[in-house]
Amino acid sequence: MNNVTEFILLGLTQNTELQKLSFLVVFMAFVVTLAGNLLIVITVSTSRALRSPMYFFLSQLSLLDVCFSSSITPKMLADSLTVRKIISFTGCMTQVFTEHLFGAAEIILLSVMAYDRYVAICKPLHYTAIMSPQGCGILVGVAWVGGFLHATVQILFIVWLPFCGPNVIDHFMCDLYPLLNLVCMDTHTLGLFVAANSGFICLLTFLLLMVSYVVILRSLRTYSLEGRHKALSTCVAHITVVVLMFVPCIFEYLRPVTMLPFDKAVAVFYTTITPMLNPLIYTLRNAEVKNAVKKLWMKS
């Protein structure tokens, strides 16, 4: 039985001055996120020098960062300017769905990018055949389909739960654990499901990615100094983004159903800061991307 038609979000903070400050900080971060990621999408799609699969995947990652941040941040910004922060039941479920759709798709895409680097460094003679345009398109399609399936499982899990009274969410967005705290039934088993479907998958994927990068880095011993430096620079950027994405995910979902004091800070980090940092990490460590951005800037 569901008697709740809307939820009240408490937001990042209930302090008026801190709300204004958080609005400015989050707004600037959101603008930088949109500008940086869209710049990469446009640069990769228009530059002939960035036609390799690695840059195609990078543009898809930037697109997902824009989608992921846009599914949460605008609502958070609007709520920072209002006293009563309300979201309808349908709007709340939609936010959960889009958050997990884009988040899961990004996690799968990061795995695809690791596989791309593995093939490029460990099996260079087969790279062109394996990473053909059709193959790259299929891998990106798998990321989107995987994200959709994961989000569908999550929403079918949460939408039928009984919300029969409390509707105040001590958070700035709708997510699984804040919602489970409002369910009027025992949530122990439900928490195990979330941990298995989100937390454990994040942990397992993260460990597999770290092992794959260890294999890749060990393979660099046979490369020349210049080739080793270029490959190492790319791998370090990938590893940094993987850590920024997976560590908050593991922290958020691989634990019992409970809300911790710093949950909001962690959520701000992976919804706002990580999408903003991704284009900076890849651009600053990649001369080809920087040169392509400069040429695009000069043309405009």
C-alpha positions as CSV (number, residue, x, y, z in Angstrom):
1,M,0.0,0.0,0.0
2,N,1.3,3.5,-0.9
3,N,-0.1,6.6,0.7
4,V,2.7,8.9,-0.3
5,T,2.2,11.1,-3.4
6,E,5.1,13.4,-2.8
7,F,8.4,13.7,-0.8
8,I,9.9,16.6,1.0
9,L,13.7,16.9,0.5
10,L,15.7,18.6,3.3
11,G,18.5,19.5,0.8
12,L,22.2,19.9,1.4
13,T,21.7,22.1,4.5
14,Q,18.9,24.0,6.2
15,N,21.1,26.9,7.0
16,T,20.0,29.9,4.8
17,E,23.6,31.3,4.4
18,L,25.0,27.9,3.6
19,Q,22.3,27.3,1.1
20,K,23.3,30.4,-0.8
21,L,26.9,29.4,-0.8
22,S,26.2,25.9,-1.9
23,F,24.1,27.2,-4.7
24,L,27.0,29.3,-6.0
25,V,29.5,26.5,-5.7
26,V,27.3,23.8,-7.3
27,F,26.1,26.2,-10.0
28,M,29.7,27.0,-11.0
29,A,30.7,23.3,-10.9
30,F,27.6,22.5,-13.1
31,V,28.5,25.1,-15.7
32,V,32.1,23.9,-15.8
33,T,30.8,20.3,-16.2
34,L,28.5,21.1,-19.1
35,A,31.1,23.3,-20.8
36,G,34.0,20.9,-20.4
37,N,32.2,17.7,-21.3
38,L,30.3,19.3,-24.3
39,L,33.6,20.7,-25.5
40,I,35.1,17.3,-25.6
41,V,32.1,15.8,-27.4
42,I,32.3,18.6,-30.1
43,T,36.1,18.4,-30.4
44,V,36.1,14.6,-30.9
45,S,33.3,14.7,-33.4
46,T,34.9,17.5,-35.5
47,S,38.6,16.7,-35.2
48,R,40.2,14.3,-37.8
49,A,43.1,13.8,-35.4
50,L,40.8,12.2,-32.8
51,R,39.3,9.4,-34.9
52,S,40.6,6.5,-32.8
53,P,38.3,4.3,-30.6
54,M,39.9,5.8,-27.4
55,Y,38.6,9.3,-28.2
56,F,35.2,7.9,-29.4
57,F,34.8,6.3,-26.0
58,L,36.0,9.5,-24.3
59,S,33.3,11.5,-26.1
60,Q,30.7,9.0,-25.0
61,L,31.9,9.2,-21.4
62,S,31.6,13.0,-21.5
63,L,28.1,12.7,-22.9
64,L,27.2,10.4,-20.0
65,D,28.7,12.8,-17.5
66,V,26.5,15.6,-18.9
67,C,23.4,13.4,-18.7
68,F,24.2,12.1,-15.2
69,S,24.9,15.5,-13.7
70,S,21.8,17.0,-15.5
71,S,19.5,14.4,-14.0
72,I,20.3,15.6,-10.4
73,T,22.0,19.0,-10.3
74,P,19.2,21.3,-11.7
75,K,16.7,20.1,-9.1
76,M,19.3,20.5,-6.4
77,L,20.0,24.1,-7.5
78,A,16.3,24.9,-7.7
79,D,15.7,23.6,-4.2
80,S,18.6,25.7,-2.8
81,L,16.5,28.8,-3.7
82,T,13.2,27.5,-2.1
83,V,12.1,27.0,1.5
84,R,9.9,24.0,0.8
85,K,11.6,21.4,-1.4
86,I,9.0,19.0,-2.8
87,I,9.3,16.3,-5.4
88,S,6.4,14.2,-6.6
89,F,6.4,10.4,-6.2
90,T,6.7,10.0,-10.0
91,G,9.5,12.7,-10.1
92,C,11.3,10.9,-7.4
93,M,11.1,7.5,-9.1
94,T,12.2,9.2,-12.4
95,Q,15.3,10.6,-10.7
96,V,16.2,7.2,-9.3
97,F,15.8,5.7,-12.7
98,T,17.9,8.3,-14.6
99,E,20.6,8.4,-11.9
100,H,21.1,4.6,-12.2
101,L,20.7,4.5,-15.9
102,F,23.5,7.0,-16.6
103,G,25.6,5.9,-13.6
104,A,25.6,2.2,-14.6
105,A,26.1,3.0,-18.3
106,E,29.2,5.0,-17.3
107,I,30.6,2.2,-15.1
108,I,30.2,-0.2,-18.1
109,L,31.8,2.3,-20.4
110,L,34.8,2.7,-18.1
111,S,35.2,-1.1,-18.3
112,V,35.0,-0.8,-22.1
113,M,37.7,1.9,-22.1
114,A,39.9,-0.4,-20.0
115,Y,39.4,-3.2,-22.5
116,D,40.3,-0.8,-25.3
117,R,43.6,0.1,-23.6
118,Y,44.3,-3.6,-22.9
119,V,43.9,-4.5,-26.6
120,A,45.9,-1.4,-27.7
121,I,48.9,-2.2,-25.5
122,C,48.8,-6.0,-25.1
123,K,47.5,-7.0,-28.5
124,P,48.5,-4.1,-30.8
125,L,48.5,-6.3,-34.0
126,H,44.8,-7.2,-33.5
127,Y,43.7,-3.8,-32.3
128,T,42.3,-2.6,-35.7
129,A,40.3,-5.8,-36.2
130,I,38.9,-5.9,-32.6
131,M,38.2,-2.2,-32.2
132,S,36.5,-1.6,-35.6
133,P,33.9,1.1,-35.9
134,Q,31.1,-1.5,-35.7
135,G,32.7,-3.1,-32.7
136,C,33.0,0.2,-30.9
137,G,29.4,1.0,-31.6
138,I,28.3,-2.4,-30.2
139,L,30.3,-1.8,-27.1
140,V,28.8,1.6,-26.5
141,G,25.4,0.1,-27.1
142,V,26.1,-2.6,-24.5
143,A,26.9,0.2,-22.0
144,W,23.6,1.9,-22.6
145,V,21.5,-1.3,-22.6
146,G,23.3,-2.5,-19.5
147,G,22.5,0.8,-17.8
148,F,18.9,0.6,-18.8
149,L,18.5,-2.9,-17.5
150,H,20.2,-2.0,-14.2
151,A,18.0,1.1,-13.8
152,T,14.9,-0.9,-14.7
153,V,15.7,-3.5,-12.0
154,Q,16.2,-0.8,-9.4
155,I,13.0,1.1,-10.2
156,L,10.9,-2.1,-10.2
157,F,12.4,-3.0,-6.9
158,I,11.7,0.4,-5.2
159,V,8.4,1.5,-6.8
160,W,6.3,-1.3,-5.3
161,L,7.6,-0.9,-1.8
162,P,5.0,0.4,0.8
163,F,5.4,4.1,1.6
164,C,2.6,4.5,4.2
165,G,3.4,7.7,6.1
166,P,6.8,9.4,6.5
167,N,7.8,11.4,3.4
168,V,10.7,13.5,4.5
169,I,14.0,12.6,2.9
170,D,17.1,13.9,4.6
171,H,19.0,14.4,1.3
172,F,19.0,16.6,-1.7
173,M,18.0,13.9,-4.1
174,C,16.0,10.6,-4.3
175,D,18.1,7.5,-4.0
176,L,17.7,4.0,-2.8
177,Y,18.9,4.2,0.8
178,P,17.2,7.5,1.7
179,L,13.9,6.0,0.3
180,L,14.4,2.6,2.1
181,N,14.5,4.6,5.4
182,L,10.9,5.6,4.7
183,V,9.5,2.2,3.9
184,C,7.2,0.8,6.5
185,M,8.6,-2.8,6.6
186,D,11.8,-4.5,7.6
187,T,14.6,-3.3,5.2
188,H,17.3,-5.8,6.1
189,T,16.7,-8.1,3.2
190,L,16.0,-5.1,0.9
191,G,19.4,-3.7,1.9
192,L,21.1,-7.0,1.0
193,F,19.5,-6.7,-2.5
194,V,20.8,-3.2,-3.0
195,A,24.2,-4.2,-1.8
196,A,24.3,-7.2,-4.2
197,N,22.8,-5.3,-7.2
198,S,24.8,-2.1,-6.8
199,G,27.5,-2.2,-4.2
200,F,28.9,-5.7,-4.9
201,I,28.8,-5.1,-8.7
202,C,30.7,-1.9,-8.2
203,L,33.3,-3.6,-6.0
204,L,33.8,-6.6,-8.4
205,T,34.1,-4.4,-11.5
206,F,36.5,-2.0,-9.7
207,L,38.8,-5.0,-8.7
208,L,38.7,-6.4,-12.2
209,L,39.6,-3.0,-13.6
210,M,42.5,-2.6,-11.2
211,V,43.8,-6.1,-12.1
212,S,43.5,-5.3,-15.9
213,Y,45.4,-2.1,-15.4
214,V,48.2,-4.0,-13.5
215,V,48.4,-6.3,-16.5
216,I,48.5,-3.4,-18.9
217,L,51.2,-1.6,-16.9
218,R,53.3,-4.7,-16.7
219,S,53.1,-5.0,-20.5
220,L,54.6,-1.5,-20.9
221,R,58.1,-2.9,-19.9
222,T,58.6,-4.0,-23.6
223,Y,57.8,-0.5,-25.0
224,S,60.3,2.2,-25.8
225,L,60.7,5.1,-23.4
226,E,58.5,7.4,-25.5
227,G,55.8,4.8,-26.1
228,R,55.9,3.8,-22.4
229,H,55.4,7.5,-21.3
230,K,52.5,8.0,-23.7
231,A,50.7,4.8,-22.7
232,L,51.4,5.4,-19.0
233,S,49.9,9.0,-19.2
234,T,46.7,7.6,-20.8
235,C,46.4,4.8,-18.2
236,V,47.0,7.1,-15.3
237,A,44.1,9.3,-16.5
238,H,41.9,6.3,-16.9
239,I,42.8,4.9,-13.4
240,T,42.1,8.3,-11.8
241,V,38.6,8.5,-13.3
242,V,37.9,4.9,-12.4
243,V,38.8,5.6,-8.7
244,L,36.8,8.8,-8.7
245,M,33.7,6.9,-10.0
246,F,33.9,3.6,-8.2
247,V,35.1,4.5,-4.6
248,P,32.0,6.7,-3.9
249,C,29.7,4.0,-5.5
250,I,31.2,1.3,-3.3
251,F,30.9,3.5,-0.2
252,E,27.3,4.4,-0.9
253,Y,25.9,1.0,-1.8
254,L,28.1,-1.7,-0.2
255,R,26.8,-1.3,3.4
256,P,23.7,-1.7,5.6
257,V,20.6,0.5,5.1
258,T,21.6,3.5,7.1
259,M,22.3,7.2,6.5
260,L,25.6,8.6,7.6
261,P,26.4,12.3,8.4
262,F,28.7,12.7,5.3
263,D,26.5,10.9,2.8
264,K,25.4,14.2,1.3
265,A,29.1,15.3,0.8
266,V,29.9,12.0,-0.9
267,A,26.8,12.4,-3.1
268,V,27.8,15.9,-4.1
269,F,31.2,14.6,-5.0
270,Y,30.1,11.9,-7.4
271,T,27.1,13.9,-8.9
272,T,28.9,17.2,-9.3
273,I,32.6,17.1,-8.8
274,T,33.5,13.9,-10.6
275,P,31.7,14.8,-13.8
276,M,33.5,18.2,-13.7
277,L,36.9,16.7,-13.2
278,N,36.7,14.0,-15.9
279,P,37.3,16.3,-18.9
280,L,40.0,18.2,-17.0
281,I,41.8,14.9,-16.2
282,Y,41.7,13.6,-19.8
283,T,42.5,17.0,-21.4
284,L,45.4,18.1,-19.2
285,R,47.2,14.8,-19.7
286,N,46.6,14.4,-23.4
287,A,48.5,16.5,-25.9
288,E,46.3,15.4,-28.9
289,V,43.1,16.5,-27.2
290,K,44.7,19.9,-26.1
291,N,45.8,20.5,-29.6
292,A,42.4,19.6,-31.1
293,V,40.7,22.0,-28.6
294,K,43.1,24.8,-29.5
295,K,42.4,24.3,-33.2
296,L,38.6,24.3,-32.6
297,W,39.0,27.4,-30.5
298,M,41.0,29.2,-33.3
299,K,38.4,28.2,-35.9
300,S,35.6,29.6,-33.8
